[in-house]
Amino acid sequence: MEFPNEWTQKEFLQNKKKLEAEGIEVLLIDTILLPIENADTIIYNPFELKNKPEGSIFVFYCDSGKATLNRLQEYKKKFPKHHCISLRGGRGYWRKSMTVFDD
């Protein structure tokens, strides 16, 4: 499976719902120690992330999305058995009231 380097919040929510229904774990990774309100996030911990099921998708976020996009190749090297994506706009663009519905 191929994935883009970035997902918007809407793409993240849509893909998370779809992929988790297929049994693929999709995680929102906090790289700045500031959780997103009303979102299920986990703190960046390489040791724990390496133990996640092969093929899991890690969506990394920071304040603006720029730092995680710049570090994306580093994450991809660190987690070769997983898919690494940056959250476009990071924490700053997250809309806590956004939801997605089935088509």
C-alpha positions as CSV (number, residue, x, y, z in Angstrom):
1,M,0.0,0.0,0.0
2,E,1.2,3.5,-0.9
3,F,0.4,6.5,1.2
4,P,1.1,10.3,0.7
5,N,3.5,12.2,2.9
6,E,0.8,14.3,4.4
7,W,-2.9,13.9,5.4
8,T,-5.2,16.7,6.3
9,Q,-7.4,16.2,9.4
10,K,-10.3,15.2,7.2
11,E,-8.2,12.7,5.3
12,F,-6.8,11.4,8.7
13,L,-10.3,10.9,10.1
14,Q,-11.7,9.3,6.9
15,N,-8.7,7.0,6.4
16,K,-8.6,6.0,10.1
17,K,-12.2,4.9,10.0
18,K,-11.8,3.0,6.8
19,L,-8.4,1.4,7.5
20,E,-9.3,0.4,11.1
21,A,-12.4,-1.4,9.7
22,E,-9.9,-3.4,7.6
23,G,-7.8,-4.2,10.7
24,I,-5.0,-1.7,10.1
25,E,-4.0,0.4,13.2
26,V,-3.8,4.1,12.6
27,L,-2.2,6.2,15.3
28,L,-1.9,9.9,15.8
29,I,1.6,10.5,17.2
30,D,2.3,13.6,19.5
31,T,5.9,14.8,18.9
32,I,5.6,18.0,21.0
33,L,4.1,16.7,24.3
34,L,0.9,18.7,23.6
35,P,-2.1,16.4,23.1
36,I,-4.9,17.5,20.8
37,E,-8.1,18.1,22.6
38,N,-10.8,15.5,21.7
39,A,-8.4,13.3,19.8
40,D,-6.9,9.9,20.7
41,T,-3.1,10.6,20.6
42,I,0.0,8.8,21.8
43,I,3.3,10.4,22.8
44,Y,6.2,9.7,20.5
45,N,8.1,6.8,21.9
46,P,10.2,4.9,19.3
47,F,10.6,1.8,21.5
48,E,6.8,1.4,21.9
49,L,6.1,2.3,18.3
50,K,8.4,-0.4,16.9
51,N,6.3,-3.0,18.8
52,K,3.1,-1.9,16.9
53,P,1.8,-4.4,14.3
54,E,3.6,-4.4,11.0
55,G,1.8,-2.2,8.5
56,S,0.4,0.2,11.1
57,I,0.1,3.8,10.1
58,F,1.8,6.5,12.2
59,V,0.5,10.0,11.6
60,F,3.0,12.4,13.3
61,Y,2.0,15.9,14.3
62,C,3.7,19.0,15.7
63,D,2.5,22.6,16.1
64,S,2.4,23.5,12.4
65,G,3.1,20.3,10.5
66,K,6.4,21.6,9.1
67,A,8.7,19.9,11.6
68,T,7.1,16.5,11.2
69,L,7.1,16.9,7.4
70,N,10.8,17.8,7.5
71,R,11.6,14.8,9.7
72,L,9.4,12.4,7.8
73,Q,12.3,10.6,6.1
74,E,13.9,10.1,9.5
75,Y,10.7,8.5,10.8
76,K,10.4,6.3,7.7
77,K,14.0,5.0,8.3
78,K,13.3,4.4,12.0
79,F,10.0,2.5,11.3
80,P,10.5,0.7,8.0
81,K,7.8,-1.9,8.7
82,H,5.2,0.9,9.2
83,H,3.7,3.7,7.2
84,C,4.7,7.2,8.3
85,I,2.7,10.3,7.4
86,S,2.7,14.0,8.6
87,L,-0.5,15.7,9.7
88,R,-0.8,18.8,7.5
89,G,-1.1,21.9,9.6
90,G,-0.3,20.0,12.7
91,R,-2.0,20.8,16.0
92,G,-2.7,24.4,15.0
93,Y,-5.1,23.4,12.2
94,W,-6.9,20.7,14.1
95,R,-10.6,21.3,14.5
96,K,-11.9,19.6,17.6
97,S,-15.5,19.5,16.4
98,M,-14.8,18.0,13.0
99,T,-16.3,14.6,12.4
100,V,-16.7,12.3,9.3
101,F,-19.8,10.4,8.4
102,D,-20.2,7.2,6.3
103,D,-21.0,7.9,2.7
